[in-house]
Amino acid sequence: MQQACLTFLLILFTAICSAQKLSDKFEYKVTYKLTYKLDSTNLDESKSEYMILFAGDELSKFSSRAVTLSKTYEISGNSGSTSPQVVSEFHYQIIKEPETGKIFYTLKIPKMNDRFYYSEKLDQFEWEILPVTKSIKDYKVQKAKTSFKGRDYIAWFTPEIPISEGPYKFNGLPGLILEIADTEKHWNFEFFGLEELSPKISYKTNLKMYAETERNELQDLWKQYKSDPMTYAGQAADMNSEVHKEYKRIFTEIEESKNNRLELK
């Protein structure tokens, strides 16, 4: 009986550890140009950044190009990494795992060792596919619409690339989403390019390196860090109090101007 219990615990422990490890060989690399308007009081001003989607049979990973270039990948058995000093508005990585039906949103606090993640269900989009087609860079695409976190979206997907993927958390259409934007054009992902990877790029990460949290808690923590990074990093005590106060005022003002985020709810 004792031996049976030990065997069961070992199997359970192995299953838990395996569930924490995510790995795949990415076959596709899709580049999007994201144009966005973060300040709802100044909608005439827009910014843009390139975003990368890697997709394989088991996983996909989406992040800014800056975050992508700063990560280490194993390519044909060899490890290589670059760490460009690039400023990005988006520090997250979004990993989708169809087998478990989950989305993992991971975030590392810049210049810190703090890593966090939360999970959501993959199947959270109710799509309406419309009988409207057009072409995007020689691909025939079809129109679809959905709503997500307080915004209505129009997407264009192509069955010619038979992967049920897209930028950010978007997924679930019978083909790759090449373009998607909310109806007010505050957040617009445009297709920039597709590359079939040969050899495939190996990717692996271990969620045990991240602290699990909830979406709202991570949003609050990120806002706290961005508003006062000195206190978060434990450096405020070494600063002149008036200088720290002024830095905090400036950072808080900047953060509060970013009131038009992709997820409104």
C-alpha positions in Angstrom: 0.0 0.0 0.0 2.8 2.4 0.9 4.6 1.6 -2.3 1.5 2.2 -4.3 1.1 5.6 -2.7 4.7 6.5 -3.4 4.2 5.5 -7.1 1.1 7.6 -7.3 2.8 10.7 -5.8 5.7 10.2 -8.2 3.4 10.1 -11.2 1.5 13.1 -10.0 4.7 15.1 -9.4 6.0 14.2 -12.9 2.7 15.2 -14.4 2.8 18.6 -12.6 6.4 19.2 -13.6 5.7 18.3 -17.3 2.7 20.6 -17.3 5.0 23.5 -16.3 7.4 22.9 -19.3 6.4 24.2 -22.7 8.4 23.3 -25.8 8.0 23.1 -29.6 9.7 23.5 -32.9 8.4 26.6 -34.6 7.7 26.3 -38.3 6.3 29.7 -39.1 7.4 33.2 -38.3 4.8 35.9 -38.9 5.6 39.6 -38.6 2.9 42.2 -37.9 3.1 46.0 -37.8 1.1 47.1 -34.8 -0.2 50.7 -34.9 -1.8 51.9 -31.7 -3.2 54.9 -29.8 -2.5 54.7 -26.1 -3.8 58.1 -25.0 -7.6 58.5 -25.4 -7.2 62.3 -25.0 -4.8 62.5 -27.9 -6.2 60.2 -30.6 -4.4 62.2 -33.4 -1.1 60.7 -32.1 -0.3 57.1 -33.0 2.7 54.9 -32.5 3.8 51.7 -34.2 6.0 48.7 -33.4 6.7 45.4 -35.1 5.4 42.2 -33.4 6.4 38.6 -34.1 4.3 35.4 -34.0 6.1 32.1 -34.0 3.9 29.0 -34.6 4.5 25.3 -34.5 2.5 22.1 -34.1 2.2 22.3 -30.3 2.6 26.0 -29.4 2.7 29.5 -30.6 4.5 32.5 -29.1 3.7 36.2 -29.6 5.8 39.2 -28.5 7.3 42.4 -29.7 10.3 42.2 -32.0 12.4 43.8 -29.3 11.5 41.1 -26.8 12.0 38.4 -29.4 15.5 39.6 -30.2 16.5 39.7 -26.5 15.6 36.0 -25.9 17.8 33.0 -26.3 16.8 30.3 -28.8 18.3 27.0 -29.5 18.8 26.8 -33.3 19.9 23.5 -34.8 21.2 22.4 -31.4 23.2 25.5 -30.8 22.3 28.3 -28.4 22.5 31.9 -29.5 21.3 35.1 -28.0 21.3 38.9 -28.5 20.3 41.5 -26.1 19.8 44.8 -28.0 19.0 47.8 -25.9 15.6 48.4 -27.6 12.8 50.3 -26.0 9.5 48.6 -26.3 6.0 49.4 -25.0 5.2 45.7 -24.8 7.3 43.4 -22.5 4.9 40.4 -22.4 5.0 37.1 -24.2 1.8 35.3 -25.1 2.1 31.5 -25.4 -0.9 29.5 -26.8 -1.1 25.8 -26.2 -4.0 24.2 -28.1 -3.6 20.8 -26.5 -4.5 22.2 -23.1 -6.7 24.9 -24.4 -4.8 27.6 -22.6 -3.2 31.0 -23.2 -0.2 31.8 -21.0 0.5 35.5 -20.6 4.1 35.9 -19.3 5.8 39.1 -18.1 9.3 39.8 -16.9 9.9 43.0 -15.1 12.7 44.9 -17.0 16.1 44.8 -15.3 14.7 42.6 -12.5 14.5 38.9 -12.0 10.8 39.0 -11.3 8.7 36.8 -13.7 5.0 36.4 -13.6 2.3 34.7 -15.6 -1.5 34.1 -15.7 -3.5 31.7 -17.8 -6.8 32.1 -19.7 -8.8 29.7 -21.8 -7.8 29.7 -25.5 -11.4 29.4 -26.7 -12.7 32.8 -25.7 -13.6 34.3 -29.2 -17.0 34.0 -30.8 -16.3 34.6 -34.5 -18.8 35.5 -37.2 -17.3 34.6 -40.6 -18.7 36.9 -43.4 -18.9 36.2 -47.1 -16.5 39.0 -48.0 -13.0 38.5 -49.5 -10.1 40.5 -50.7 -6.3 40.1 -51.1 -3.5 41.0 -48.7 0.0 40.6 -50.3 -1.1 37.9 -52.7 -3.1 36.0 -50.1 -6.9 35.6 -50.5 -8.4 36.6 -47.2 -11.9 36.4 -45.7 -13.6 38.8 -43.3 -14.6 37.9 -39.8 -15.7 39.8 -36.8 -15.7 39.4 -33.0 -15.7 41.3 -29.7 -13.0 41.1 -27.1 -12.5 42.9 -23.7 -14.6 45.9 -24.6 -13.8 46.3 -28.3 -15.3 45.2 -31.5 -12.9 43.8 -34.1 -12.7 43.1 -37.8 -10.3 40.4 -38.9 -9.0 39.1 -42.2 -7.8 35.5 -42.3 -6.5 33.2 -45.0 -7.2 29.5 -45.3 -4.2 29.3 -47.5 -2.1 29.2 -44.4 -4.0 26.5 -42.4 -3.0 27.5 -38.8 -5.7 28.7 -36.5 -3.5 31.6 -35.2 -3.2 35.3 -35.1 -1.5 38.2 -33.3 -1.9 38.8 -29.5 -4.4 36.4 -28.0 -6.5 36.1 -31.2 -7.1 32.6 -32.5 -9.8 30.2 -33.6 -10.4 31.0 -37.3 -9.9 28.4 -40.0 -6.7 30.0 -41.2 -4.0 32.5 -40.2 -5.2 36.0 -39.3 -3.2 38.4 -41.4 -4.9 41.6 -40.3 -7.1 42.6 -37.3 -8.2 45.9 -36.0 -10.8 47.3 -33.7 -13.6 49.2 -35.4 -12.3 52.5 -34.1 -8.8 51.8 -35.5 -7.1 52.4 -32.1 -5.3 49.0 -32.3 -4.4 47.8 -35.8 -2.3 44.7 -36.5 -1.2 44.6 -40.2 0.5 41.7 -41.9 4.1 42.5 -42.8 5.6 39.2 -43.8 5.6 35.4 -43.4 8.6 33.1 -43.3 8.6 29.3 -43.3 11.5 28.4 -41.0 14.1 25.8 -42.2 15.4 24.5 -40.1 12.7 24.9 -37.5 13.5 26.9 -34.4 13.4 25.1 -31.1 11.7 26.9 -28.3 11.3 25.9 -24.6 10.3 27.6 -21.4 9.5 26.5 -17.9 6.6 28.2 -16.1 8.1 27.1 -12.8 10.4 30.1 -13.3 7.4 32.4 -13.1 5.1 33.2 -10.2 1.5 32.4 -11.1 -0.9 35.3 -10.6 -4.2 36.7 -11.8 -4.7 39.0 -14.8 -5.9 42.0 -12.7 -3.2 41.5 -10.1 -0.5 41.5 -12.8 -1.9 44.6 -14.4 -1.9 46.4 -11.0 1.7 45.3 -10.4 2.9 46.4 -13.8 1.3 49.8 -13.3 2.9 50.1 -9.9 6.3 49.3 -11.4 5.9 51.7 -14.3 4.8 54.5 -12.0 7.6 54.1 -9.5 10.4 51.8 -10.7 12.8 53.1 -8.2 10.7 52.0 -5.2 10.0 48.6 -6.9 13.7 48.0 -7.4 14.5 49.1 -3.8 16.5 52.1 -5.0 14.3 54.9 -3.6 16.1 54.9 -0.2 19.4 55.8 -2.0 17.9 58.7 -3.8 17.3 62.3 -2.8 13.7 62.4 -1.7 12.8 65.4 -3.8 14.4 63.9 -6.9 12.6 60.6 -6.3 9.3 62.5 -5.8 9.8 64.3 -9.1 10.7 61.1 -11.0 7.6 59.4 -9.5 5.4 62.3 -10.6 6.7 62.2 -14.2 6.4 58.4 -14.5 2.9 58.4 -12.9 1.8 61.1 -15.4 3.1 59.1 -18.3 1.5 55.9 -17.1 -1.9 57.6 -16.5 -1.8 58.9 -20.1 -1.8 55.3 -21.3 -5.6 54.9 -20.7 -6.6 53.4 -24.0 -5.2 49.9 -23.7 -6.1 47.0 -26.0 -8.1 45.3 -23.2 -10.6 47.8 -21.9 -12.3 45.4 -19.5 
